[in-house]
Amino acid sequence: MDISQQIAQYIITGLTIGAIYALVAIGFNIIHNATGIVNFAQCEFISLGGMFMYTLVVPLKVKLFIAFFISMAAVALIGALIERGPIRHARSKEIIILIFLTIGISEVLRGTAQEVWGTDNVGVPAFSGESPIHLPGGAAIVPQHIWIFAITVLIVLMLHYFFKRTLMGKAMRATAVNRQAAMLVGIPVNRMVLLSFAFSGGLGAVAGMIIAPISTTSYDTGIMLGLKGFAAAILGGYGNFAGAILGGTILGLMESLGAGLISSQYKDAIAFFVLLLVLFLKPEGILGYGESEKV
């Protein structure tokens, strides 16, 4: 395989992982826009999605399609319970306190997952065949990559329609723009925040499930994926919907090309180098304008 074929392969891999980062970044943004906090429990939503999927498909022999939606709903419910319990009833509403609270919740979820599933990496079957599809130019793509692209695009389109066209979506946007004003016009703000946590949980679960057939999954898979998704959100402009997609794509491509052309041992470092660089040079992100644009 010559250098052009290698680069084409790295680009395909980068776009695949970039789609995962974009989904995670959107999950971070939805909660940030509704509450102003960074929800570090987002990392565990990814792990839980993959592990629920594994449990249903492998030991319990549930059909993959059904297991996908059950797992997504289960993690969305966990997200809603987190908001309904510790977040809503926290004695302090200081943003920094709530952020530390999400870190504590993340540790509890990870510890519980470790007790339930152990520490082994487990595999999830691919959504369809595993034979690679050879593209013009020598690159190849496995069917799971196509599933990742298709599901990510579908979710982005559905979220765009929801936030732009539905009454509930518009209510969530109004809550994001001005919580007090939304409350004054009769929008049930607490319900909108609850929905934001449920949406975020569902998105994290989807990210964990669609990447699991490629990279396996475990109780702590979400830590690195979540932190890179957070870096993608910062890169694109924290709180900005389009920025999450752009940031995830750029970060995925940089990581894949850097690992392939330089060294794979720098793969994880690239995301955090980019994060630090953006925070120093353009802290509002690529599509940010001083304050991040709301969803």
C-alpha positions as CSV (number, residue, x, y, z in Angstrom):
1,M,0.0,0.0,0.0
2,D,1.6,3.3,-1.1
3,I,1.5,6.6,0.9
4,S,-1.7,7.9,-0.9
5,Q,-3.6,4.7,-0.1
6,Q,-2.4,4.8,3.5
7,I,-3.6,8.5,3.8
8,A,-6.9,7.5,2.3
9,Q,-7.3,4.8,4.9
10,Y,-6.3,7.1,7.7
11,I,-8.9,9.6,6.6
12,I,-11.6,6.9,6.6
13,T,-10.6,5.9,10.1
14,G,-10.4,9.5,11.2
15,L,-13.9,10.3,10.0
16,T,-15.2,7.2,11.7
17,I,-13.8,8.1,15.1
18,G,-14.6,11.8,14.5
19,A,-18.3,10.9,14.2
20,I,-18.1,9.2,17.6
21,Y,-16.4,12.3,19.1
22,A,-19.1,14.5,17.5
23,L,-21.9,12.5,19.2
24,V,-20.2,12.7,22.5
25,A,-19.5,16.5,22.1
26,I,-23.2,17.1,21.2
27,G,-24.1,15.3,24.5
28,F,-21.9,17.6,26.4
29,N,-23.3,20.6,24.6
30,I,-26.9,19.8,25.3
31,I,-26.5,19.6,29.0
32,H,-24.2,22.7,29.1
33,N,-26.8,24.7,27.2
34,A,-29.6,23.7,29.6
35,T,-27.7,24.0,32.9
36,G,-24.3,25.7,32.3
37,I,-22.4,22.7,33.7
38,V,-19.9,20.2,32.2
39,N,-21.4,16.8,32.8
40,F,-18.4,14.5,33.2
41,A,-20.8,11.5,33.8
42,Q,-21.1,11.7,30.0
43,C,-18.0,9.4,29.9
44,E,-19.9,6.7,31.7
45,F,-22.9,6.9,29.5
46,I,-20.6,5.7,26.7
47,S,-19.4,2.7,28.7
48,L,-22.8,1.8,29.9
49,G,-24.2,1.8,26.4
50,G,-21.6,-0.6,25.2
51,M,-21.9,-2.9,28.2
52,F,-25.7,-3.0,28.2
53,M,-25.5,-3.8,24.5
54,Y,-23.0,-6.6,25.2
55,T,-25.1,-8.1,28.0
56,L,-28.3,-8.2,25.9
57,V,-26.7,-9.4,22.7
58,V,-24.1,-11.9,23.9
59,P,-25.3,-13.7,27.1
60,L,-29.0,-13.0,26.7
61,K,-29.2,-13.5,22.9
62,V,-31.5,-10.5,22.3
63,K,-31.7,-9.4,18.7
64,L,-29.2,-6.7,18.0
65,F,-31.7,-4.2,16.7
66,I,-33.9,-4.6,19.8
67,A,-30.9,-4.5,22.1
68,F,-29.8,-1.2,20.6
69,F,-32.9,0.6,21.5
70,I,-33.3,-1.0,24.9
71,S,-29.7,0.0,25.8
72,M,-30.2,3.5,24.6
73,A,-33.4,3.9,26.6
74,A,-31.8,2.4,29.7
75,V,-28.9,4.9,29.6
76,A,-31.3,7.7,28.8
77,L,-33.2,6.8,32.0
78,I,-30.0,6.7,34.0
79,G,-29.3,10.2,32.7
80,A,-32.7,11.4,33.7
81,L,-32.4,9.9,37.2
82,I,-29.1,11.7,37.7
83,E,-30.8,15.0,37.0
84,R,-33.9,14.1,39.0
85,G,-31.9,13.0,42.0
86,P,-28.4,14.5,42.9
87,I,-28.3,17.4,40.3
88,R,-31.8,18.8,41.1
89,H,-31.5,18.3,44.8
90,A,-27.9,19.5,45.3
91,R,-27.8,22.0,48.2
92,S,-25.6,24.3,46.2
93,K,-26.4,25.4,42.7
94,E,-23.0,26.8,42.1
95,I,-21.8,25.7,38.7
96,I,-18.4,24.5,40.0
97,I,-20.1,22.5,42.7
98,L,-22.4,20.8,40.2
99,I,-19.4,20.0,38.0
100,F,-17.6,18.3,40.9
101,L,-20.9,16.5,41.6
102,T,-20.9,15.1,38.1
103,I,-17.3,13.9,38.6
104,G,-18.5,12.0,41.7
105,I,-21.4,10.6,39.9
106,S,-19.1,9.4,37.2
107,E,-16.9,7.6,39.7
108,V,-20.0,5.9,41.3
109,L,-21.2,4.7,37.9
110,R,-17.8,3.5,36.8
111,G,-17.3,1.6,40.1
112,T,-20.8,0.0,39.8
113,A,-20.1,-1.0,36.3
114,Q,-16.8,-2.6,37.3
115,E,-18.6,-4.6,40.0
116,V,-21.3,-5.8,37.6
117,W,-19.2,-6.6,34.5
118,G,-15.6,-6.9,35.8
119,T,-12.6,-5.4,34.1
120,D,-12.3,-7.5,31.0
121,N,-12.8,-6.1,27.5
122,V,-15.7,-7.7,25.7
123,G,-16.7,-7.8,22.1
124,V,-20.0,-6.9,20.5
125,P,-21.0,-8.4,17.1
126,A,-20.9,-6.0,14.1
127,F,-24.2,-4.7,13.0
128,S,-23.8,-6.4,9.6
129,G,-21.0,-8.3,7.8
130,E,-17.4,-7.8,8.6
131,S,-15.9,-8.2,5.2
132,P,-14.2,-5.0,4.1
133,I,-15.5,-3.1,1.1
134,H,-12.6,-2.0,-1.2
135,L,-12.9,1.6,-2.5
136,P,-11.2,3.1,-5.5
137,G,-7.7,4.1,-4.7
138,G,-6.9,1.1,-2.5
139,A,-8.6,2.1,0.7
140,A,-11.1,-0.2,2.4
141,I,-14.0,0.4,4.7
142,V,-15.7,-2.2,6.9
143,P,-19.6,-2.2,7.1
144,Q,-19.5,-1.0,10.8
145,H,-17.9,2.2,9.6
146,I,-20.8,2.8,7.3
147,W,-23.2,2.2,10.2
148,I,-21.3,4.7,12.3
149,F,-21.6,7.4,9.6
150,A,-25.2,6.6,8.8
151,I,-26.4,6.6,12.5
152,T,-24.4,9.8,13.3
153,V,-25.9,11.6,10.3
154,L,-29.4,10.4,11.1
155,I,-29.1,11.5,14.8
156,V,-27.8,14.9,13.7
157,L,-30.7,15.4,11.3
158,M,-33.2,14.3,13.9
159,L,-31.8,16.6,16.5
160,H,-31.8,19.5,14.1
161,Y,-35.5,18.9,13.2
162,F,-36.3,18.4,16.9
163,F,-34.7,21.7,18.1
164,K,-35.9,23.7,15.1
165,R,-39.4,22.4,14.3
166,T,-41.0,20.9,17.5
167,L,-42.5,22.8,20.4
168,M,-40.6,20.8,22.9
169,G,-37.3,21.4,21.0
170,K,-38.0,25.2,20.9
171,A,-38.8,25.1,24.6
172,M,-35.4,23.5,25.3
173,R,-33.7,26.2,23.1
174,A,-35.6,28.9,25.0
175,T,-34.4,27.4,28.3
176,A,-30.9,27.4,27.0
177,V,-31.0,31.0,25.9
178,N,-32.6,32.5,29.1
179,R,-33.8,30.2,31.8
180,Q,-35.6,32.9,33.8
181,A,-37.4,34.2,30.8
182,A,-38.4,30.7,29.8
183,M,-39.9,30.1,33.3
184,L,-41.8,33.4,33.1
185,V,-43.6,32.4,29.9
186,G,-44.7,29.1,31.3
187,I,-42.0,26.7,30.0
188,P,-41.5,23.9,32.5
189,V,-37.7,24.5,32.9
190,N,-37.1,21.6,35.2
191,R,-38.6,19.2,32.7
192,M,-36.5,20.6,29.9
193,V,-33.3,20.1,32.0
194,L,-34.5,16.6,32.7
195,L,-34.9,15.9,29.0
196,S,-31.4,17.3,28.3
197,F,-29.9,14.8,30.6
198,A,-32.0,12.0,29.1
199,F,-30.9,13.1,25.6
200,S,-27.3,13.2,26.6
201,G,-27.5,9.7,28.1
202,G,-29.0,8.4,25.0
203,L,-26.4,10.0,22.8
204,G,-23.6,8.7,24.9
205,A,-25.1,5.2,24.8
206,V,-25.3,5.3,21.0
207,A,-21.7,6.4,20.8
208,G,-20.6,3.5,23.0
209,M,-22.7,0.9,21.1
210,I,-21.7,1.8,17.5
211,I,-17.9,1.9,18.4
212,A,-18.0,-1.3,20.4
213,P,-17.9,-3.8,17.4
214,I,-14.7,-2.1,16.2
215,S,-12.8,-1.5,19.4
216,T,-14.4,-3.8,22.1
217,T,-15.9,-2.3,25.2
218,S,-15.4,-2.4,29.0
219,Y,-16.5,-0.7,32.2
220,D,-14.0,2.2,31.6
221,T,-14.1,2.6,27.8
222,G,-15.9,5.9,28.1
223,I,-13.2,7.7,29.9
224,M,-10.9,8.4,27.0
225,L,-13.7,8.7,24.4
226,G,-15.6,11.1,26.7
227,L,-12.5,13.3,27.3
228,K,-11.8,13.4,23.6
229,G,-15.5,14.3,22.9
230,F,-15.1,17.1,25.5
231,A,-12.0,18.2,23.6
232,A,-13.9,18.2,20.4
233,A,-16.7,20.3,21.9
234,I,-14.1,22.9,23.1
235,L,-12.4,22.8,19.7
236,G,-15.6,23.5,17.8
237,G,-17.0,26.0,20.3
238,Y,-18.5,24.8,23.6
239,G,-22.3,24.8,23.4
240,N,-22.3,25.1,19.6
241,F,-24.2,22.3,17.8
242,A,-22.4,22.7,14.5
243,G,-19.1,23.2,16.3
244,A,-19.4,19.8,18.0
245,I,-19.6,18.2,14.6
246,L,-16.8,20.2,13.2
247,G,-14.6,19.7,16.2
248,G,-15.2,15.9,16.3
249,T,-14.3,15.6,12.6
250,I,-11.1,17.7,12.9
251,L,-10.0,15.9,16.0
252,G,-10.7,12.4,14.5
253,L,-8.7,13.3,11.4
254,M,-5.8,14.8,13.3
255,E,-5.6,11.8,15.6
256,S,-5.8,9.2,12.8
257,L,-3.3,11.0,10.5
258,G,-1.0,11.8,13.4
259,A,-1.0,8.2,14.7
260,G,-0.5,6.8,11.1
261,L,2.1,9.2,9.8
262,I,4.0,10.0,13.0
263,S,3.5,7.4,15.7
264,S,0.6,5.6,17.3
265,Q,1.9,6.3,20.8
266,Y,1.0,9.9,20.3
267,K,-2.6,9.0,19.4
268,D,-4.2,10.0,22.8
269,A,-1.9,12.9,23.4
270,I,-3.0,14.7,20.2
271,A,-6.5,15.4,21.5
272,F,-5.2,17.0,24.7
273,F,-2.5,19.0,22.8
274,V,-5.3,20.4,20.6
275,L,-7.4,21.1,23.7
276,L,-4.6,23.1,25.3
277,L,-3.8,24.9,22.1
278,V,-7.4,26.0,21.6
279,L,-7.7,27.1,25.2
280,F,-4.6,29.3,24.8
281,L,-5.2,30.7,21.4
282,K,-9.0,30.7,20.8
283,P,-10.8,29.6,24.0
284,E,-14.2,30.2,22.5
285,G,-13.5,27.6,19.8
286,I,-13.6,27.7,16.0
287,L,-17.3,28.6,15.8
288,G,-17.6,30.3,19.2
289,Y,-18.2,34.0,19.5
290,G,-17.0,35.0,23.0
291,E,-19.8,33.1,24.6
292,S,-20.7,29.8,23.0
293,E,-23.7,29.8,20.8
294,K,-26.6,28.0,22.3
295,V,-28.3,24.9,20.6
